[in-house]
Amino acid sequence: MMIRGFQESDGQAWDEYVLSRPEGTAYQLLAWKQAVESAYGFRGAYLLAEQGSTVRGVLPLVDFRVPLAGRTLVSLPYCDAGGVLADSAEIADALLREALALAARRGSRCTIRATAPLAFPGTARTGKVRMLLDLPPSSEALLSSLKSKLRSQVNKPLRDGLTTKVGGFELVEDFYGIFSANMRDLGSPVHSRRWIEAIVAAYGERARVAVVYTPEGQAAAAGIVLLHPTTISIPWASSLRKYNNLNANMLLYWTFLSQAAEQGFKIFDFGRSTPGEGTYRFKEQWGARPQSLYWYEAGSATGQDAAAEPSRKRQMAAALWSRLPEAGTVWLGSRLRKYISL
């Protein structure tokens, strides 16, 4: 068994391994590394375990650098979970030990965002969950499993003439217009458009963009999903508040969920939430169940809990940000967002 750094010639073997593991996610594919490097300039430090010419485990890491705050090897930035995939606990432990050794050589902290407990030093933060829905074999079965109120919320936008387009790069412009406006309203810096374009380009057919339009042709809600053979994940979804009465967001999610069921995916990953909060309840109504996230950090300079509730200062900053002109928040936010690993 050998633990070594990823080389470009390993690309096909890496992705084949991730795609073969039912517990794997689309975030662990090389496309995430390619997008991070292309859009934000942070380099990957991916590790693999190899026996002969056979891949036995992988650990994706990104060398994340923040001015005045130092370096962190993160698995992975900008998503809920990266973490290790391996044929056994022993191989996983060997990969994690190598990650710690690599971080020590670079004078860096090391953060692992996992979906299960790990033998890893440092603080484990478990305040967040990801919400997972076990998909039935058809959209008809999925619809019948929903409560009547939710079914009516799904059917209403269809009756009212809203439509959905599902595609790729050609829908990024409409997606980003909704996404940037929604993030401003939430008081949060928005990812750059270059990042969204890099994701869609790197994932190719394993990324889908959906946009919901009003009867007048106005883009009202949009989202992006990333595909793994077992799990379909939705890292970003947004809707415009002025169209809330049209239930455009419900139609957006129904589009993704119904297509996922019809196309044989087993799990729909709604993404990260805090138990009891609004996004948690929204996902729970679809039948999603919580799975704890385990975020480990070794060598941290502070004891701050990355999964803790926002401080009062952060809440004040978010309120101020939401009052700024949208153009200004896009310009400034897209330059700040690369330095926020969540």
C-alpha positions as CSV (number, residue, x, y, z in Angstrom):
1,M,0.0,0.0,0.0
2,M,1.3,3.4,-1.0
3,I,-0.1,6.9,-0.1
4,R,1.0,9.5,-2.7
5,G,0.0,12.8,-4.2
6,F,-2.4,12.9,-7.2
7,Q,-0.9,13.3,-10.6
8,E,-2.8,14.4,-13.8
9,S,-2.4,10.9,-15.2
10,D,-4.5,9.6,-12.3
11,G,-7.6,11.5,-13.4
12,Q,-9.6,8.7,-14.9
13,A,-8.8,6.2,-12.1
14,W,-9.7,8.8,-9.4
15,D,-13.1,9.6,-10.8
16,E,-13.8,5.9,-11.5
17,Y,-13.1,5.2,-7.9
18,V,-15.4,8.0,-6.6
19,L,-18.2,7.0,-8.9
20,S,-17.9,3.3,-7.8
21,R,-18.4,4.1,-4.1
22,P,-22.1,4.4,-3.1
23,E,-21.2,6.7,-0.2
24,G,-19.3,9.0,-2.5
25,T,-20.5,12.5,-3.6
26,A,-20.1,14.6,-6.7
27,Y,-18.0,17.0,-4.7
28,Q,-15.2,14.4,-4.5
29,L,-14.9,14.2,-8.3
30,L,-11.9,16.0,-9.9
31,A,-14.3,18.6,-11.4
32,W,-14.4,20.3,-8.0
33,K,-10.6,20.6,-7.9
34,Q,-10.6,21.9,-11.5
35,A,-13.2,24.6,-10.7
36,V,-11.5,25.7,-7.5
37,E,-8.2,26.1,-9.3
38,S,-9.7,27.8,-12.4
39,A,-12.0,30.2,-10.7
40,Y,-10.2,31.0,-7.3
41,G,-6.6,29.9,-7.8
42,F,-6.3,27.7,-4.8
43,R,-4.4,24.5,-5.7
44,G,-5.5,21.0,-5.0
45,A,-3.4,18.7,-2.8
46,Y,-5.2,15.5,-3.5
47,L,-4.0,12.2,-2.0
48,L,-4.7,8.6,-3.1
49,A,-4.0,5.2,-1.7
50,E,-2.7,2.7,-4.2
51,Q,-2.0,-1.0,-4.1
52,G,-0.2,-2.0,-7.2
53,S,-2.0,-0.1,-9.9
54,T,-5.4,-0.2,-8.1
55,V,-6.8,2.8,-6.2
56,R,-7.9,1.8,-2.7
57,G,-8.8,5.2,-1.3
58,V,-8.8,8.9,-2.0
59,L,-8.7,12.1,0.0
60,P,-9.4,15.4,-1.8
61,L,-7.7,18.5,-0.2
62,V,-7.4,22.1,-1.2
63,D,-4.6,24.4,-0.1
64,F,-6.9,27.2,1.1
65,R,-5.1,30.5,1.9
66,V,-6.6,33.6,3.5
67,P,-4.5,36.8,3.8
68,L,-3.4,37.4,7.4
69,A,-5.1,34.2,8.5
70,G,-2.8,31.6,7.2
71,R,-3.3,28.3,5.3
72,T,-5.6,25.4,5.8
73,L,-5.8,22.1,3.9
74,V,-9.5,21.8,3.5
75,S,-11.5,18.7,2.4
76,L,-13.4,20.4,0.8
77,P,-14.1,24.2,0.6
78,Y,-17.4,25.7,-0.6
79,C,-19.4,22.5,0.1
80,D,-20.8,20.5,3.1
81,A,-18.5,17.5,2.8
82,G,-15.4,16.3,1.1
83,G,-13.6,13.8,3.3
84,V,-12.0,10.5,2.7
85,L,-13.3,7.5,0.6
86,A,-11.5,4.2,1.2
87,D,-11.8,0.5,1.0
88,S,-11.3,0.1,4.7
89,A,-10.9,2.1,8.0
90,E,-7.2,1.3,8.0
91,I,-6.7,2.8,4.6
92,A,-8.8,5.9,5.5
93,D,-6.7,6.3,8.6
94,A,-3.5,6.2,6.5
95,L,-4.8,8.9,4.2
96,L,-5.7,11.1,7.1
97,R,-2.3,10.6,8.7
98,E,-0.7,11.7,5.5
99,A,-2.9,14.7,5.3
100,L,-1.8,15.8,8.8
101,A,1.8,15.2,7.9
102,L,1.4,17.3,4.7
103,A,-0.2,20.1,6.7
104,A,2.6,20.0,9.2
105,R,5.2,20.2,6.4
106,R,3.4,23.3,5.0
107,G,2.8,24.9,8.4
108,S,-0.9,24.6,7.8
109,R,-4.1,23.7,9.6
110,C,-6.1,20.7,8.4
111,T,-9.9,20.6,8.1
112,I,-11.9,17.5,7.1
113,R,-15.6,17.8,6.5
114,A,-17.0,14.3,6.7
115,T,-20.3,12.6,6.8
116,A,-19.3,10.0,9.4
117,P,-17.1,10.0,12.5
118,L,-13.3,9.7,11.8
119,A,-10.2,8.9,13.8
120,F,-8.9,12.4,13.5
121,P,-7.3,14.7,16.1
122,G,-8.7,18.1,17.0
123,T,-12.2,19.4,17.5
124,A,-15.2,17.7,15.9
125,R,-18.0,20.1,15.2
126,T,-21.4,18.5,14.7
127,G,-23.9,21.4,14.8
128,K,-24.9,21.0,11.2
129,V,-26.7,18.2,9.3
130,R,-27.2,17.4,5.7
131,M,-30.7,16.5,4.7
132,L,-31.1,13.4,2.6
133,L,-34.2,12.1,0.8
134,D,-34.4,8.4,-0.2
135,L,-35.9,8.5,-3.6
136,P,-38.6,6.1,-4.8
137,P,-38.3,4.6,-8.3
138,S,-40.7,7.0,-10.0
139,S,-41.9,10.6,-9.8
140,E,-45.5,9.3,-9.4
141,A,-44.5,7.4,-6.3
142,L,-42.7,10.5,-5.0
143,L,-45.7,12.7,-5.5
144,S,-48.1,10.3,-3.8
145,S,-45.7,10.2,-0.8
146,L,-46.1,14.0,-0.2
147,K,-48.7,15.5,2.1
148,S,-51.7,17.0,0.3
149,K,-50.6,20.6,1.2
150,L,-47.2,20.1,-0.4
151,R,-48.7,18.5,-3.5
152,S,-50.9,21.5,-3.9
153,Q,-47.9,23.8,-3.6
154,V,-46.2,21.8,-6.4
155,N,-49.2,21.8,-8.6
156,K,-50.1,25.5,-8.2
157,P,-47.3,26.9,-10.3
158,L,-48.0,24.5,-13.0
159,R,-51.7,25.5,-13.1
160,D,-50.6,29.1,-13.1
161,G,-48.5,28.7,-16.2
162,L,-45.0,28.7,-14.7
163,T,-42.4,26.7,-16.8
164,T,-39.0,25.2,-16.1
165,K,-36.0,24.8,-18.4
166,V,-33.3,22.3,-17.5
167,G,-29.9,22.6,-19.2
168,G,-26.3,23.6,-18.7
169,F,-24.1,26.5,-19.5
170,E,-26.8,28.4,-21.5
171,L,-28.8,28.9,-18.3
172,V,-26.0,30.3,-16.2
173,E,-26.8,33.9,-16.9
174,D,-30.4,33.5,-15.7
175,F,-29.2,31.4,-12.7
176,Y,-26.7,34.0,-11.6
177,G,-29.1,36.9,-11.8
178,I,-31.4,35.2,-9.3
179,F,-28.5,33.8,-7.2
180,S,-26.8,37.1,-6.7
181,A,-30.0,39.0,-5.9
182,N,-31.0,36.3,-3.3
183,M,-27.6,36.3,-1.6
184,R,-27.7,40.1,-1.3
185,D,-31.1,39.8,0.3
186,L,-29.7,37.2,2.7
187,G,-26.9,39.5,3.6
188,S,-24.2,37.2,2.4
189,P,-21.3,37.7,-0.2
190,V,-22.0,35.9,-3.4
191,H,-19.8,33.5,-5.3
192,S,-18.3,35.0,-8.5
193,R,-20.0,34.3,-11.8
194,R,-16.6,32.8,-12.9
195,W,-17.0,30.2,-10.1
196,I,-20.4,29.1,-11.3
197,E,-19.2,29.0,-14.9
198,A,-16.2,26.9,-13.8
199,I,-18.4,24.4,-11.9
200,V,-20.8,23.9,-14.9
201,A,-17.9,23.7,-17.3
202,A,-15.9,21.2,-15.2
203,Y,-18.8,18.9,-14.4
204,G,-20.2,18.9,-17.9
205,E,-23.0,16.4,-18.1
206,R,-22.8,15.8,-14.4
207,A,-24.1,19.3,-13.7
208,R,-27.6,20.5,-14.5
209,V,-29.0,24.0,-14.2
210,A,-32.7,24.6,-13.9
211,V,-34.6,27.9,-14.1
212,V,-38.3,28.5,-13.4
213,Y,-40.0,31.2,-15.5
214,T,-43.2,33.1,-14.9
215,P,-45.9,33.1,-17.6
216,E,-44.4,36.4,-18.7
217,G,-40.9,34.8,-19.2
218,Q,-39.2,36.3,-16.1
219,A,-36.7,34.1,-14.3
220,A,-38.1,33.5,-10.8
221,A,-36.1,30.6,-9.3
222,A,-33.0,28.7,-10.2
223,G,-30.7,26.0,-9.0
224,I,-27.8,23.7,-9.8
225,V,-27.4,20.0,-9.1
226,L,-24.3,17.8,-9.3
227,L,-24.6,14.1,-10.1
228,H,-23.0,11.0,-8.6
229,P,-24.5,7.6,-9.6
230,T,-26.0,7.2,-6.2
231,T,-26.6,10.8,-4.9
232,I,-27.7,14.0,-6.6
233,S,-26.6,17.1,-4.6
234,I,-28.0,20.6,-4.8
235,P,-25.3,23.1,-3.7
236,W,-27.1,26.2,-4.8
237,A,-30.8,27.1,-5.2
238,S,-32.4,30.6,-5.0
239,S,-35.7,32.3,-5.8
240,L,-36.7,36.0,-6.0
241,R,-38.8,37.1,-3.1
242,K,-41.2,39.1,-5.3
243,Y,-42.4,35.9,-6.8
244,N,-42.9,34.0,-3.6
245,N,-46.7,34.0,-4.1
246,L,-46.1,32.0,-7.3
247,N,-44.4,29.0,-5.5
248,A,-41.6,29.1,-8.1
249,N,-39.2,27.6,-5.5
250,M,-41.5,24.6,-5.0
251,L,-41.6,24.0,-8.8
252,L,-37.8,24.2,-8.9
253,Y,-37.3,21.5,-6.3
254,W,-40.1,19.4,-7.7
255,T,-38.4,19.5,-11.1
256,F,-35.1,18.3,-9.7
257,L,-36.7,15.7,-7.4
258,S,-39.0,14.2,-10.0
259,Q,-36.3,13.9,-12.6
260,A,-33.9,12.3,-10.1
261,A,-36.5,9.7,-9.2
262,E,-37.2,8.9,-12.8
263,Q,-33.6,8.6,-13.7
264,G,-32.8,6.1,-11.0
265,F,-30.9,8.2,-8.4
266,K,-31.2,6.7,-4.9
267,I,-30.6,9.8,-2.7
268,F,-31.3,13.5,-3.1
269,D,-29.0,15.6,-0.9
270,F,-30.7,18.9,0.0
271,G,-27.5,20.2,1.6
272,R,-26.6,21.7,4.9
273,S,-29.0,22.9,7.6
274,T,-29.2,23.7,11.3
275,P,-31.8,21.5,13.0
276,G,-35.0,23.3,13.7
277,E,-34.3,26.3,11.4
278,G,-36.4,27.3,8.4
279,T,-34.3,25.6,5.8
280,Y,-34.3,22.4,7.9
281,R,-38.2,22.4,8.0
282,F,-38.4,23.2,4.3
283,K,-36.3,20.1,3.4
284,E,-38.0,18.0,6.1
285,Q,-41.4,18.5,4.5
286,W,-40.2,16.7,1.4
287,G,-39.4,13.7,3.6
288,A,-35.7,14.3,4.0
289,R,-33.9,12.9,7.0
290,P,-31.0,14.5,8.8
291,Q,-27.5,13.0,8.7
292,S,-24.9,14.6,11.0
293,L,-21.9,16.3,9.5
294,Y,-18.6,15.9,11.3
295,W,-16.2,18.8,10.7
296,Y,-12.8,18.2,12.1
297,E,-10.0,20.8,12.4
298,A,-6.5,20.1,13.6
299,G,-4.0,22.8,14.4
300,S,-6.6,25.5,14.7
301,A,-5.4,28.8,16.0
302,T,-8.8,29.5,17.6
303,G,-11.5,27.6,19.4
304,Q,-14.3,29.1,17.4
305,D,-17.0,26.7,16.3
306,A,-17.4,27.0,12.5
307,A,-20.9,25.4,12.9
308,A,-22.0,27.8,15.6
309,E,-24.9,30.2,15.2
310,P,-23.9,33.6,13.7
311,S,-22.8,36.1,16.3
312,R,-24.6,39.4,16.8
313,K,-21.9,41.2,14.8
314,R,-22.3,38.8,11.9
315,Q,-26.1,39.4,12.0
316,M,-25.5,43.1,12.0
317,A,-23.1,42.8,9.0
318,A,-25.6,40.7,7.1
319,A,-28.4,43.3,7.7
320,L,-26.1,46.1,6.5
321,W,-25.0,44.0,3.4
322,S,-28.6,43.3,2.4
323,R,-29.2,47.1,2.1
324,L,-26.4,47.7,-0.3
325,P,-27.1,48.1,-4.1
326,E,-27.0,44.7,-5.8
327,A,-24.3,45.7,-8.3
328,G,-22.0,46.7,-5.4
329,T,-22.6,43.4,-3.5
330,V,-21.8,41.4,-6.6
331,W,-18.6,43.3,-7.3
332,L,-17.3,43.2,-3.7
333,G,-18.9,40.0,-2.6
334,S,-17.5,38.0,-5.5
335,R,-14.0,39.1,-4.4
336,L,-14.5,38.3,-0.8
337,R,-16.3,35.0,-1.2
338,K,-13.3,33.0,-2.4
339,Y,-11.8,33.5,1.2
340,I,-14.9,32.0,2.9
341,S,-14.5,28.3,2.8
342,L,-18.1,27.4,3.7
